[in-house]
């Protein structure tokens, strides 16, 4: 469990003394989010950081560490002032939306526990966020990323080239997040006859994803070439020195491939997951099936890919129809 104080130290932001009752309340809130609601560790850390920043902001305005009684007296303008300060410091709309969500969740918890009855934060509107559409790679470019990686991009050692090919093939072939691929252990390695993976995704949501024969072959080749001994519970993908592979290595690899293969700036490890979903939809896959494969809790999250596919269809129409704009 990551307590608010432990998180503060981890991020090197110095110390902030909290009122004992407030500290206990926040610790109980985080414990509730972890054990009863099953939030992922990264989400827990982000929520704890958001609330800790809010408390620090209040302390700066009050001149002393705030108490539960101080939280009960807050007005909507206090929350808006905090959000304005966060925006001024460079926080993105996405971060600000998450911050408001964290504060709303915290105050609902405090109210449910009979500690603070203040609904002022609910009067603060969520910041408007741009309607972002995923940027998948075209089929040919997605294939190029996962087939025949240039040695200049991956390193001089065959096992590293095999490792990178296996990781990228899993991202595109199974729609994995980079964190999910790098969390795999040797015991669940998708090689040989194992044609599926049980993945624990965001929020502890479990899903079963298929593994293509080409991906199983890529993983098997990597395991054969890997020079380090690996036990069943060890990370499947290792770095050059034998430790767990860092996602940064795969991010840098994609950056090199962007230049080598003339890929767009939007080409990232996560773009391979977008490509997986978009290409399945374009080939006629059911949206519900794609939702299950991606591990989305809500179908509305998956529906964003219908907009991507619609844009693709319209671009094909514009290029091919004899009466399209600019044609006679």
C-alpha positions in Angstrom: 0.0 0.0 0.0 1.4 3.4 -0.9 0.5 5.9 1.8 0.3 9.7 1.0 3.5 10.3 3.0 5.4 7.5 1.3 4.4 8.8 -2.1 5.5 12.3 -1.2 9.0 11.1 -0.3 9.1 8.9 -3.4 8.5 11.9 -5.7 11.1 14.0 -3.9 8.6 16.8 -3.2 9.7 17.3 0.4 7.7 16.8 3.6 4.3 18.2 4.5 3.0 17.6 8.0 -0.7 16.6 8.0 -3.2 16.7 10.8 -3.4 13.2 12.3 -7.1 12.8 11.6 -6.6 13.9 8.0 -3.7 11.5 7.5 -5.6 8.6 8.8 -8.6 9.5 6.6 -6.5 9.6 3.5 -4.8 6.4 4.3 -8.1 4.7 4.8 -9.4 6.1 1.5 -6.4 4.7 -0.4 -6.8 1.4 1.4 -10.5 1.4 0.3 -9.5 2.1 -3.3 -6.9 -0.7 -3.4 -8.7 -3.5 -1.6 -12.4 -2.8 -2.1 -12.4 -1.1 -5.5 -9.3 -2.8 -6.9 -7.7 0.2 -8.5 -4.4 -0.4 -10.3 -1.2 0.7 -8.5 -0.5 3.5 -10.9 -4.0 4.9 -10.5 -3.6 4.7 -6.7 -0.3 6.6 -6.9 -1.8 9.3 -9.2 -4.9 9.8 -7.0 -2.7 10.0 -3.8 -0.4 12.5 -5.5 -3.4 14.6 -6.7 -4.9 14.8 -3.2 -1.5 15.4 -1.6 -1.0 18.4 -4.0 -4.5 19.7 -3.0 -3.7 19.5 0.7 -0.3 21.3 0.1 -2.2 24.0 -1.8 -4.6 24.5 1.1 -1.8 24.6 3.6 -0.2 27.4 1.6 -3.4 29.4 1.7 -4.2 28.7 5.3 -0.7 29.0 6.7 -1.1 25.7 8.6 -1.7 22.0 7.8 -5.5 21.7 7.0 -7.8 19.6 9.2 -11.0 17.7 8.4 -12.9 20.7 9.7 -11.1 22.9 7.1 -12.2 20.5 4.4 -15.8 20.8 5.5 -15.7 24.6 5.0 -14.3 24.6 1.5 -16.3 26.3 -1.3 -16.3 25.6 -5.1 -14.1 28.7 -5.5 -11.4 27.0 -3.4 -11.3 24.0 -5.7 -11.3 26.2 -8.8 -8.4 28.2 -7.4 -6.5 24.9 -7.0 -7.3 23.8 -10.5 -6.2 27.2 -11.9 -2.9 26.9 -10.0 -2.4 23.4 -11.4 -3.1 24.6 -14.9 -0.7 27.5 -14.5 2.0 25.0 -13.5 1.5 23.2 -16.8 -0.9 20.4 -15.9 -2.7 19.0 -18.9 -6.5 18.7 -19.3 -6.2 15.0 -18.8 -4.3 15.4 -15.5 -6.8 18.1 -14.3 -9.7 15.8 -15.1 -8.1 13.0 -13.1 -7.4 15.4 -10.2 -11.1 16.4 -10.0 -12.1 12.7 -10.2 -9.7 11.9 -7.3 -11.0 14.7 -5.2 -14.6 13.8 -5.8 -13.8 10.2 -4.9 -12.0 11.2 -1.7 -14.8 13.5 -0.6 -17.5 10.9 -1.3 -15.5 8.5 0.9 -15.1 11.0 3.7 -18.9 11.7 3.6 -19.7 8.0 3.6 -17.5 7.6 6.7 -19.2 10.5 8.4 -16.0 12.5 8.5 -16.7 15.4 6.1 -19.9 16.5 4.5 -19.0 18.8 1.7 -20.2 18.5 -1.9 -18.6 21.7 -3.2 -16.2 19.8 -5.4 -19.1 18.4 -7.3 -19.9 21.9 -8.5 -16.6 22.1 -10.3 -16.9 21.1 -13.9 -14.4 18.7 -15.5 -12.0 20.5 -17.9 -12.9 20.1 -21.5 -10.6 17.6 -23.2 -9.9 17.4 -26.9 -11.7 14.5 -28.6 -8.7 12.3 -29.3 -9.0 9.6 -32.0 -6.4 6.7 -31.8 -3.7 6.9 -34.5 -3.2 3.4 -35.7 -0.6 2.4 -38.3 -1.7 1.2 -41.8 -1.5 -2.6 -42.1 1.6 -2.5 -44.2 3.5 -0.3 -41.7 2.3 -2.4 -38.7 3.6 -5.5 -40.5 6.9 -3.8 -41.3 7.4 -2.9 -37.6 7.0 -6.6 -36.5 8.8 -8.4 -39.4 12.5 -8.3 -40.2 13.7 -5.7 -37.7 16.8 -4.0 -38.9 19.8 -4.9 -36.7 20.8 -1.2 -36.7 17.7 -0.5 -34.7 17.8 -3.3 -32.2 21.5 -3.9 -31.5 24.2 -6.2 -32.7 23.2 -9.3 -30.7 20.8 -11.8 -32.2 19.0 -12.5 -28.9 18.2 -8.8 -28.5 16.8 -8.6 -32.0 14.7 -11.7 -31.3 13.5 -10.2 -28.0 12.4 -6.9 -29.6 10.6 -8.8 -32.5 8.8 -10.9 -29.9 7.6 -7.9 -27.9 6.4 -5.9 -30.9 4.7 -9.0 -32.4 2.8 -9.4 -29.1 1.8 -5.8 -29.0 0.3 -5.9 -32.5 -0.8 -9.5 -32.6 -2.5 -9.7 -29.3 -3.3 -6.0 -28.6 -1.3 -5.9 -25.4 -0.2 -2.7 -23.6 3.5 -2.5 -23.2 3.2 -2.8 -19.5 1.2 -6.1 -19.9 3.8 -7.6 -22.3 6.7 -6.8 -20.0 4.8 -8.1 -17.0 4.7 -11.6 -18.5 6.8 -14.3 -16.7 8.6 -17.3 -18.2 5.9 -19.6 -16.7 3.2 -18.1 -19.0 5.4 -17.6 -22.0 3.3 -17.9 -25.2 5.5 -20.4 -27.0 5.0 -24.0 -28.2 1.3 -25.0 -28.2 0.1 -22.2 -25.8 -2.2 -20.2 -28.1 -3.6 -17.8 -25.6 -2.6 -15.5 -22.7 -4.5 -14.7 -19.5 -3.8 -10.9 -19.0 -4.5 -8.9 -15.9 -5.1 -5.4 -17.2 -6.0 -2.0 -15.8 -8.0 -2.1 -12.6 -7.3 -5.8 -12.2 -9.6 -6.7 -15.1 -8.7 -10.2 -16.4 -9.0 -11.1 -20.1 -8.0 -14.0 -22.4 -6.2 -13.0 -25.6 -5.1 -15.2 -28.5 -1.5 -15.5 -29.5 -0.8 -15.9 -33.2 1.5 -18.7 -34.4 4.0 -16.0 -35.7 4.1 -14.5 -32.2 4.6 -17.9 -30.5 7.4 -18.6 -32.9 9.0 -15.2 -32.2 8.8 -15.8 -28.4 10.3 -19.3 -28.7 13.2 -18.0 -30.8 13.9 -15.4 -28.2 13.8 -18.0 -25.4 16.3 -20.2 -27.3 18.7 -17.3 -27.9 18.5 -15.6 -24.5 21.9 -16.0 -22.8 20.6 -15.6 -19.2 19.1 -18.4 -17.1 15.4 -17.8 -16.4 13.2 -19.5 -13.8 9.4 -19.8 -14.1 8.7 -16.7 -12.0 11.4 -14.5 -13.8 10.4 -11.8 -16.3 10.0 -13.2 -19.7 11.7 -10.3 -21.4 15.1 -9.3 -20.1 17.3 -6.3 -20.7 20.8 -6.4 -22.0 22.2 -6.9 -18.5 19.8 -9.6 -17.5 17.3 -7.5 -15.5 13.7 -6.9 -16.4 13.3 -5.1 -19.7 12.4 -1.4 -19.4 9.5 -0.1 -21.5 11.8 2.8 -22.3 13.9 0.4 -24.4 10.9 -0.4 -26.6 9.9 3.2 -26.9 13.4 4.1 -28.1 13.3 1.2 -30.6 10.0 2.5 -32.1 11.6 5.9 -32.3 14.5 4.4 -34.4 12.0 2.5 -36.5 10.1 5.7 -37.3 13.2 7.0 -39.1 14.2 3.7 -40.6 10.7 2.8 -41.9 9.4 6.3 -42.5 6.7 5.9 -39.9 4.5 8.8 -38.7 5.3 10.6 -35.5 2.3 8.9 -33.9 4.0 5.5 -34.2 4.5 4.4 -30.6 4.3 1.0 -28.8 0.7 1.9 -27.9 -0.1 2.6 -31.6 0.4 -1.1 -32.2 -2.5 -1.8 -29.8 -4.6 0.8 -31.6 -3.6 -0.9 -34.9 -4.6 -4.3 -33.6 -8.1 -3.0 -32.7 -8.6 -0.9 -35.9 -7.5 -3.7 -38.3 -9.7 -6.2 -36.6 -12.7 -3.9 -36.9 -11.9 -3.2 -40.5 -11.8 -6.9 -41.2 -15.3 -7.3 -39.8 -14.7 -8.2 -36.2 -17.6 -7.5 -33.7 -17.1 -4.5 -31.5 -18.0 -6.5 -28.4 -15.3 -9.0 -29.2 -12.7 -6.3 -29.6 -13.8 -4.8 -26.3 -13.1 -8.2 -24.6 -9.8 -8.6 -26.4 -8.7 -5.1 -25.3 -10.0 -5.4 -21.8 -12.1 -2.3 -21.9 -14.6 -2.0 -19.0 -17.0 0.0 -21.2 -18.1 -0.5 -24.8 -18.0 3.3 -25.2 -14.2 3.2 -24.8 -14.0 0.7 -27.7 -16.4 2.6 -29.9 -13.7 5.2 -30.6 -12.3 2.8 -33.1 -15.4 3.0 -35.2 -14.5 6.7 -35.8 -11.0 5.6 -37.0 -12.5 3.0 -39.4 -15.1 5.6 -40.6 -12.3 8.0 -41.5 -10.5 5.2 -43.4 -13.6 4.3 -45.4 -14.2 8.0 -46.2 -10.6 8.5 -47.4 -10.9 5.4 -49.6 -14.2 6.8 -51.0 -12.6 10.2 -51.7 -9.7 8.6 -53.5 -11.7 6.1 -55.6 -15.2 7.5 -56.3 -15.4 9.2 -59.8 -17.6 11.9 -58.4 -15.7 12.6 -55.3 -14.4 16.2 -54.6 -12.0 17.3 -57.4 -13.1 14.7 -59.8 -15.2 15.1 -63.0 
